[in-house]
């Protein structure tokens, strides 16, 4: 006889929990539904595996009670498939068995069942098993929600870092554009003055200036004009390169990959990085040497993201040598590219402080940093690794603490 009521169960009641009973025996189904309803749970019932699968797909479940045999067939295969399903694998399953099913119970527990109950069902054991399963499912759901919050926070930080990087990029490009544009303006002004002088001489030719004097004057001015036009063209081409790189960085294609030159991206990234440091007030900067293999073919890359990966690695290299050497001329940063039969290899070497052996396995972890507080969230190498993996490549590092660090990138052709 049932003597408990929902009011008497107090904190045990979990009205939001959904229980799925999979059993083709009417007596067991009725007993479980009556008792679980008293406990305040929402009870769903299925008499075969097809109905059970449909109920899970439509409503989900917090706990499943599964009879050892349904329609004369073992429930083991259903359980095994359930635990392979990403959506349902973490739902606790309690097997319901007769005394003769113990070996099969053990097999089911080995396949992922949480617990079991022997018929006839004991009310105290039922409550204990159920409380344990509900608590486990709630803990798992909270963990998933917590991990989702962490991921959301991580994405926000990454987005903030991207915005900060965009600000640095805009400032750097503005500075890079300023120099050639200043030269263009200056040479254009001088050319305008020369044209004014020429027009003045031509106007004065009828007022006393001899043809000989004009012929002596003209070639010199034309040479200066030609030289100025050449300079304007050169600096205009430099500005055009910077603007093209900026357009690539804006990622108007949504991050899609297109055939591009690895060597060109590296060269442009070096210019942007050094400009960013100069804009931040750092005047003594190391020379970044390059040894490019010009036999490297174009491969599909996202210029913006791949440039970001190189930028982050180089940024660490520059930071390392700046903080190691009082005489920056002793610093060395070298980037090499090589075309091999199966891959494109990139080496980024610096003779800075190196990496401690005990943290080598952590440097690509998100939020890990050895820099002082406020120097960054520790996403640089993590982001670089994610980008390189997305480009069907891999990255590794070899280093001796206090001596050097070398990052090795390998990209499939």
C-alpha positions as CSV (number, residue, x, y, z in Angstrom):
1,X,0.0,0.0,0.0
2,X,1.3,3.4,-0.9
3,X,1.6,5.6,2.2
4,X,3.9,8.5,0.9
5,X,2.6,11.7,-0.6
6,X,4.4,14.6,-2.4
7,X,4.1,16.8,0.7
8,X,5.9,14.2,2.9
9,X,8.8,13.8,0.5
10,X,9.9,17.4,0.9
11,X,13.2,18.4,-0.8
12,X,13.3,15.0,-2.6
13,X,10.7,16.1,-5.1
14,X,12.2,17.2,-8.4
15,X,9.1,18.2,-10.4
16,X,11.2,19.2,-13.4
17,X,12.9,15.8,-13.8
18,X,11.6,13.6,-16.6
19,X,11.7,9.8,-16.2
20,X,11.3,7.4,-19.1
21,X,10.1,3.9,-18.2
22,X,10.8,1.3,-21.0
23,X,8.9,-1.8,-20.1
24,X,6.4,-4.0,-21.9
25,X,5.0,-5.5,-18.7
26,X,1.9,-3.6,-17.7
27,X,2.3,-4.4,-14.0
28,X,5.8,-2.9,-13.7
29,X,4.8,0.1,-15.8
30,X,1.8,0.9,-13.6
31,X,3.8,0.4,-10.4
32,X,6.6,2.7,-11.5
33,X,4.3,5.4,-12.9
34,X,2.3,5.4,-9.6
35,X,5.3,5.6,-7.4
36,X,7.3,8.1,-9.5
37,X,4.2,10.3,-9.9
38,X,3.9,10.4,-6.1
39,X,7.5,11.6,-5.9
40,X,6.6,14.5,-8.2
41,X,8.3,13.4,-11.4
42,X,7.0,13.6,-14.9
43,X,6.8,10.0,-16.1
44,X,6.9,8.9,-19.8
45,X,6.3,5.3,-20.8
46,X,7.3,3.2,-23.8
47,X,6.5,-0.4,-24.5
48,X,9.2,-1.0,-27.1
49,X,12.5,0.4,-28.4
50,X,10.9,2.3,-31.3
51,X,8.6,4.2,-29.0
52,X,11.4,4.8,-26.5
53,X,13.6,6.2,-29.3
54,X,10.8,8.5,-30.4
55,X,10.1,9.7,-26.8
56,X,13.9,10.5,-26.3
57,X,14.0,12.4,-29.6
58,X,10.9,14.5,-28.8
59,X,11.2,15.0,-25.0
60,X,14.6,13.8,-23.8
61,X,14.9,12.3,-20.3
62,X,16.7,12.8,-17.0
63,X,16.6,9.1,-16.0
64,X,15.7,5.9,-17.8
65,X,14.3,2.7,-16.2
66,X,14.9,-0.1,-18.7
67,X,13.6,-3.6,-18.4
68,X,16.2,-6.2,-19.1
69,X,14.0,-7.8,-21.8
70,X,11.6,-6.1,-24.1
71,X,9.4,-8.2,-26.4
72,X,11.5,-11.2,-25.4
73,X,14.7,-9.6,-26.7
74,X,17.7,-8.4,-24.6
75,X,17.9,-4.6,-24.0
76,X,21.7,-4.7,-24.1
77,X,22.0,-3.6,-27.8
78,X,19.5,-0.7,-27.2
79,X,21.6,0.4,-24.2
80,X,24.8,0.2,-26.1
81,X,23.5,2.3,-29.0
82,X,22.0,4.8,-26.5
83,X,25.5,5.3,-24.9
84,X,27.0,5.9,-28.3
85,X,24.6,8.8,-29.0
86,X,26.0,12.1,-28.0
87,X,22.6,13.5,-27.1
88,X,21.7,10.7,-24.7
89,X,24.9,9.0,-23.5
90,X,24.8,11.0,-20.2
91,X,21.3,9.9,-19.2
92,X,21.6,7.5,-16.2
93,X,20.0,4.2,-17.0
94,X,18.6,1.9,-14.3
95,X,18.1,-1.7,-15.4
96,X,15.1,-3.7,-14.1
97,X,15.8,-7.4,-13.9
98,X,14.7,-10.7,-12.4
99,X,17.1,-12.8,-10.3
100,X,18.0,-14.8,-13.3
101,X,19.3,-11.8,-15.2
102,X,22.3,-11.0,-13.1
103,X,24.9,-11.9,-15.7
104,X,23.2,-9.7,-18.2
105,X,22.9,-6.9,-15.6
106,X,26.7,-7.0,-15.2
107,X,27.1,-6.9,-19.0
108,X,24.8,-3.9,-19.1
109,X,26.6,-2.0,-16.3
110,X,29.8,-2.6,-18.2
111,X,28.2,-1.0,-21.2
112,X,27.2,2.1,-19.3
113,X,24.1,1.4,-17.1
114,X,24.1,3.3,-13.9
115,X,22.5,0.8,-11.6
116,X,19.9,-2.0,-11.4
117,X,16.8,-3.0,-9.4
118,X,15.6,-6.5,-8.8
119,X,11.9,-7.4,-9.1
120,X,9.7,-7.1,-7.1
121,X,10.7,-3.5,-6.8
122,X,11.6,-2.3,-3.3
123,X,10.3,1.2,-2.7
124,X,13.2,2.3,-0.5
125,X,15.8,1.1,-3.1
126,X,13.8,2.7,-5.9
127,X,13.9,6.1,-4.1
128,X,17.6,5.7,-3.3
129,X,18.6,4.7,-6.9
130,X,16.4,7.5,-8.3
131,X,17.8,10.2,-6.0
132,X,21.4,9.2,-7.0
133,X,20.6,9.2,-10.7
134,X,18.7,12.5,-10.7
135,X,21.6,14.1,-8.7
136,X,24.1,12.7,-11.2
137,X,22.2,14.1,-14.2
138,X,21.7,17.5,-12.5
139,X,25.5,17.6,-11.8
140,X,26.2,16.8,-15.4
141,X,23.8,19.4,-16.7
142,X,25.3,22.0,-14.4
143,X,28.8,21.1,-15.7
144,X,27.7,21.5,-19.3
145,X,26.1,24.9,-18.5
146,X,29.3,25.9,-16.7
147,X,31.5,24.8,-19.6
148,X,29.2,26.7,-21.9
149,X,29.6,29.9,-19.8
150,X,33.4,29.4,-19.9
151,X,33.3,29.0,-23.7
152,X,31.1,32.0,-24.0
153,X,33.5,34.0,-21.9
154,X,36.5,32.7,-23.9
155,X,34.8,33.8,-27.1
156,X,34.1,37.2,-25.7
157,X,37.8,37.6,-24.7
158,X,38.9,36.4,-28.2
159,X,36.5,38.9,-29.7
160,X,37.9,41.7,-27.5
161,X,41.4,40.7,-28.4
162,X,40.5,40.8,-32.1
163,X,39.0,44.3,-31.7
164,X,42.2,45.4,-29.9
165,X,44.3,43.9,-32.6
166,X,42.2,45.7,-35.2
167,X,42.9,49.0,-33.5
168,X,46.6,48.2,-33.5
169,X,46.4,47.2,-37.1
170,X,44.5,50.4,-38.1
171,X,47.1,52.5,-36.2
172,X,50.0,50.7,-37.8
173,X,48.6,50.9,-41.3
174,X,47.8,54.6,-40.8
175,X,51.4,55.2,-39.8
176,X,52.7,53.1,-42.7
177,X,50.5,55.0,-45.2
178,X,51.6,58.4,-43.7
179,X,55.2,58.1,-44.9
180,X,54.6,57.4,-48.6
181,X,51.7,59.9,-48.7
182,X,53.9,62.6,-47.3
183,X,56.5,62.0,-49.9
184,X,53.8,62.0,-52.7
185,X,52.5,65.3,-51.4
186,X,55.9,66.9,-51.2
187,X,57.0,65.8,-54.6
188,X,53.7,66.8,-56.1
189,X,54.1,70.3,-54.6
190,X,57.7,70.7,-55.9
191,X,56.5,69.5,-59.3
192,X,53.7,72.1,-59.3
193,X,56.3,74.8,-58.5
194,X,58.5,73.6,-61.4
195,X,55.4,73.7,-63.7
196,X,54.7,77.3,-62.5
197,X,58.3,78.3,-63.3
198,X,58.1,76.8,-66.8
199,X,54.8,78.6,-67.5
200,X,56.4,81.8,-66.2
201,X,59.4,81.5,-68.5
202,X,57.1,80.7,-71.4
203,X,55.1,83.9,-70.7
204,X,58.3,85.9,-70.3
205,X,59.7,84.6,-73.6
206,X,58.0,87.4,-75.4
207,X,59.3,90.0,-73.0
208,X,63.0,89.9,-73.3
209,X,64.1,86.3,-72.4
210,X,66.2,84.8,-75.2
211,X,65.5,81.5,-76.8
212,X,69.0,80.4,-75.7
213,X,68.2,81.2,-72.1
214,X,64.9,79.3,-72.3
215,X,66.6,76.2,-73.8
216,X,69.2,76.2,-71.0
217,X,66.4,76.4,-68.5
218,X,64.1,73.8,-69.9
219,X,66.1,70.5,-69.8
220,X,67.0,71.0,-66.1
221,X,63.4,71.5,-65.1
222,X,62.2,68.6,-67.2
223,X,64.7,66.3,-65.6
224,X,63.5,67.4,-62.1
225,X,59.9,66.8,-63.2
226,X,60.7,63.4,-64.5
227,X,62.5,62.5,-61.3
228,X,59.6,63.7,-59.2
229,X,57.1,61.8,-61.3
230,X,59.2,58.6,-60.8
231,X,59.3,59.2,-57.0
232,X,55.5,59.8,-56.9
233,X,55.0,56.6,-58.8
234,X,57.3,54.6,-56.4
235,X,55.7,55.9,-53.2
236,X,52.2,55.6,-54.7
237,X,53.0,51.9,-55.4
238,X,54.1,51.5,-51.8
239,X,50.9,53.0,-50.6
240,X,48.9,50.8,-52.9
241,X,50.6,47.7,-51.4
242,X,49.7,48.8,-47.9
243,X,46.1,49.4,-48.9
244,X,45.9,46.0,-50.6
245,X,47.2,44.4,-47.5
246,X,44.7,46.3,-45.4
247,X,41.8,45.1,-47.7
248,X,43.1,41.5,-47.3
249,X,43.1,42.0,-43.5
250,X,39.5,43.3,-43.5
251,X,38.5,39.7,-44.5
252,X,35.7,40.8,-46.8
253,X,35.5,37.3,-48.1
254,X,34.4,36.0,-44.6
255,X,37.6,34.1,-43.9
256,X,37.5,32.0,-47.1
257,X,40.8,30.7,-48.4
258,X,42.2,31.7,-51.7
259,X,45.6,31.0,-53.4
260,X,48.2,33.2,-51.9
261,X,51.9,33.7,-51.3
262,X,53.2,32.6,-47.9
263,X,56.4,34.7,-48.4
264,X,54.3,37.8,-49.2
265,X,52.1,37.4,-46.2
266,X,55.1,37.0,-43.9
267,X,56.8,40.1,-45.3
268,X,53.7,42.3,-44.9
269,X,53.1,40.9,-41.4
270,X,56.7,41.9,-40.4
271,X,56.1,45.5,-41.6
272,X,52.8,45.7,-39.6
273,X,54.3,44.2,-36.5
274,X,57.3,46.6,-36.4
275,X,55.1,49.5,-37.1
276,X,52.9,48.6,-34.2
277,X,55.9,48.5,-31.9
278,X,57.1,51.9,-33.1
279,X,53.6,53.4,-32.6
280,X,53.6,52.1,-29.1
281,X,56.8,54.0,-28.4
282,X,59.4,51.3,-28.8
283,X,62.3,52.8,-30.7
284,X,65.0,50.1,-30.5
285,X,63.7,47.1,-32.4
286,X,65.5,44.0,-33.6
287,X,66.1,43.3,-37.2
288,X,63.9,40.5,-38.5
289,X,65.8,38.6,-41.2
290,X,64.1,36.4,-43.8
291,X,65.4,33.6,-46.0
292,X,62.6,32.8,-48.4
293,X,62.4,29.8,-50.7
294,X,61.0,31.4,-53.9
295,X,60.1,28.0,-55.2
296,X,57.2,27.8,-52.8
297,X,53.9,27.6,-54.7
298,X,50.8,29.6,-53.9
299,X,48.4,27.7,-51.5
300,X,44.9,28.4,-50.3
301,X,45.1,30.6,-47.2
302,X,43.0,33.2,-45.5
303,X,45.3,36.2,-45.5
304,X,43.8,37.8,-42.4
305,X,43.9,34.8,-40.2
306,X,47.2,33.3,-41.4
307,X,48.8,36.8,-41.0
308,X,47.4,36.8,-37.4
309,X,49.1,33.5,-36.6
310,X,52.5,34.7,-37.9
311,X,52.0,38.1,-36.1
312,X,51.4,36.4,-32.8
313,X,54.5,34.2,-33.0
314,X,56.7,37.1,-34.1
315,X,55.2,39.3,-31.4
316,X,56.4,36.8,-28.8
317,X,59.9,36.6,-30.4
318,X,60.3,40.4,-30.5
319,X,59.0,40.7,-26.9
320,X,61.5,38.0,-25.8
321,X,64.6,39.6,-27.4
322,X,63.7,43.1,-26.3
323,X,63.5,42.0,-22.7
324,X,66.7,39.9,-22.9
325,X,69.2,42.2,-24.6
326,X,70.2,45.7,-23.5
327,X,72.0,46.0,-26.8
328,X,69.3,45.2,-29.4
329,X,72.0,44.6,-32.0
330,X,72.7,41.3,-30.3
331,X,69.2,40.1,-30.9
332,X,68.4,37.8,-33.8
333,X,65.1,36.9,-35.3
334,X,65.1,34.7,-38.4
335,X,62.3,33.5,-40.6
336,X,62.9,30.7,-43.1
337,X,60.5,29.1,-45.6
338,X,61.2,25.9,-47.5
339,X,59.4,24.0,-50.2
340,X,59.5,20.2,-49.6
341,X,57.9,17.5,-51.7
342,X,54.9,17.2,-49.4
343,X,54.7,20.4,-47.5
344,X,55.6,24.0,-47.0
345,X,57.9,24.6,-43.9
346,X,58.2,27.8,-42.0
347,X,60.7,28.3,-39.2
348,X,60.6,31.3,-36.8
349,X,63.7,31.5,-34.7
350,X,64.8,34.0,-32.0
351,X,67.7,34.0,-29.6
352,X,65.6,35.4,-26.7
353,X,64.8,33.9,-23.3
354,X,63.6,30.6,-24.6
355,X,60.9,28.5,-23.0
356,X,61.2,26.6,-19.7
357,X,61.0,22.9,-20.1
358,X,58.2,22.5,-17.5
359,X,55.8,24.9,-19.4
360,X,56.5,23.7,-23.0
361,X,53.3,21.6,-22.9
362,X,51.2,24.6,-21.8
363,X,52.2,27.4,-24.2
364,X,49.4,26.6,-26.6
365,X,46.8,26.4,-23.9
366,X,44.2,29.2,-23.9
367,X,44.9,32.0,-21.3
368,X,48.3,30.7,-20.5
369,X,51.0,33.4,-20.4
370,X,54.3,34.1,-18.8
371,X,54.0,37.9,-19.5
372,X,53.1,40.2,-16.6
373,X,49.5,41.1,-15.8
374,X,48.0,43.4,-18.3
375,X,50.3,42.4,-21.1
376,X,47.6,40.2,-22.8
377,X,45.1,37.4,-22.0
378,X,47.4,34.6,-23.1
379,X,45.6,33.7,-26.3
380,X,48.3,34.5,-28.8
381,X,49.9,31.1,-29.3
382,X,46.5,29.3,-28.8
383,X,45.0,31.4,-31.6
384,X,48.1,30.8,-33.8
385,X,47.7,27.1,-33.3
386,X,44.0,27.1,-34.1
387,X,44.6,29.1,-37.3
388,X,47.4,26.8,-38.4
389,X,45.3,23.7,-37.7
390,X,42.5,25.2,-39.7
391,X,45.0,25.6,-42.6
392,X,45.6,21.8,-42.5
393,X,49.0,22.3,-40.8
394,X,50.7,21.8,-37.5
395,X,53.0,23.8,-35.2
396,X,55.7,22.7,-32.8
397,X,58.5,24.3,-30.8
398,X,62.0,23.5,-29.8
399,X,63.7,25.6,-27.3
400,X,66.5,25.9,-24.7
401,X,65.8,28.1,-21.8
402,X,67.8,31.3,-21.8
403,X,69.2,30.5,-25.3
404,X,66.6,30.3,-28.1
405,X,63.2,29.3,-29.3
406,X,62.2,28.1,-32.7
407,X,58.6,27.6,-33.9
408,X,58.2,25.1,-36.7
409,X,55.1,25.3,-39.0
410,X,54.3,22.7,-41.5
411,X,51.5,23.2,-44.1
412,X,50.3,20.5,-46.5
413,X,50.3,21.4,-50.1
